[in-house]
Amino acid sequence: MPKVLLALISVALLGLSGCADLYVNKPADKPVAQATEPAKPTISGEAQAALDAAKADVKIAKDKNALWTTAESALKAAEDAAAKGDSATVIKQAKLASDHVKKGLAQLDYPMLKIGK
């Protein structure tokens, strides 16, 4: 019995010593890199002001049911350009959107067309 017990203890110790060096050559735990967003492109102050004005104009036109689809498309193009950081395109498209909004609002003042008596 003592020989069997000695044999079992020896096997157990050998097994544990073999597992002890499994992680010796492995690098220490590295801190997990946090997912960082890439830097968001920025636009100039003038472009941001033009975009904000165009958004306000489009909202007014929507409220009065006078929004032209071209104004809405130009605003969308300006927002896309802002996401890419293209200030020149933002300014161009925002001004186009504001111009079309003004024309749509002016169209509300046109007289109604009557056909017939």
ZAMARGU-4260 file (C-alpha; in steps of 0.2 Angstrom, whole numbers, plus 5000, padded with zeros to 4 digits):
<rodrens>
0) 5000/5000/5000 | 5014/5013/5004 | 5022/5009/4987 | 5006/5012/4978 | 5003/5028/4988
5) 5021/5034/4984 | 5018/5030/4966 | 5002/5040/4965 | 5009/5055/4973 | 5025/5054/4962
10) 5014/5054/4946 | 5003/5068/4953 | 5018/5078/4957 | 5026/5075/4940 | 5010/5080/4931
15) 5009/5096/4941 | 5027/5100/4937 | 5024/5097/4919 | 5009/5110/4919 | 5019/5123/4929
20) 5029/5128/4914 | 5015/5130/4901 | 5014/5148/4904 | 5032/5152/4906 | 5036/5159/4888
25) 5019/5167/4886 | 5019/5186/4888 | 5010/5194/4902 | 4992/5199/4901 | 4992/5215/4890
30) 4979/5228/4894 | 4964/5226/4882 | 4965/5240/4869 | 4949/5250/4870 | 4940/5252/4854
35) 4943/5270/4849 | 4934/5279/4835 | 4945/5287/4821 | 4946/5305/4822 | 4930/5313/4815
40) 4934/5325/4801 | 4930/5343/4805 | 4923/5357/4794 | 4927/5376/4795 | 4916/5387/4806
45) 4909/5395/4790 | 4904/5378/4783 | 4896/5374/4800 | 4886/5390/4801 | 4880/5387/4783
50) 4875/5370/4787 | 4865/5375/4803 | 4857/5389/4793 | 4851/5377/4779 | 4845/5365/4792
55) 4834/5379/4800 | 4828/5384/4783 | 4823/5367/4778 | 4814/5364/4795 | 4804/5380/4792
60) 4799/5375/4774 | 4794/5358/4780 | 4783/5366/4793 | 4774/5377/4780 | 4773/5362/4768
65) 4784/5371/4755 | 4799/5361/4755 | 4806/5357/4737 | 4814/5340/4735 | 4830/5349/4728
70) 4832/5358/4744 | 4830/5342/4754 | 4843/5333/4742 | 4855/5348/4744 | 4854/5347/4763
75) 4857/5328/4763 | 4873/5331/4751 | 4879/5345/4763 | 4877/5333/4778 | 4886/5319/4769
80) 4900/5331/4764 | 4901/5337/4783 | 4904/5319/4788 | 4918/5318/4776 | 4926/5335/4781
85) 4923/5343/4765 | 4920/5361/4769 | 4919/5368/4752 | 4905/5356/4747 | 4896/5359/4763
90) 4895/5378/4760 | 4890/5375/4741 | 4876/5363/4745 | 4870/5372/4761 | 4868/5388/4751
95) 4859/5379/4737 | 4847/5371/4750 | 4844/5388/4758 | 4841/5396/4741 | 4828/5383/4736
100) 4820/5384/4752 | 4818/5403/4750 | 4811/5400/4732 | 4799/5387/4739 | 4793/5399/4752
105) 4791/5413/4739 | 4780/5401/4729 | 4767/5401/4743 | 4764/5419/4739 | 4759/5416/4721
110) 4741/5418/4717 | 4730/5402/4715 | 4727/5398/4697 | 4709/5396/4693 | 4703/5387/4678
115) 4686/5391/4672 | 4673/5401/4680
</rodrens>
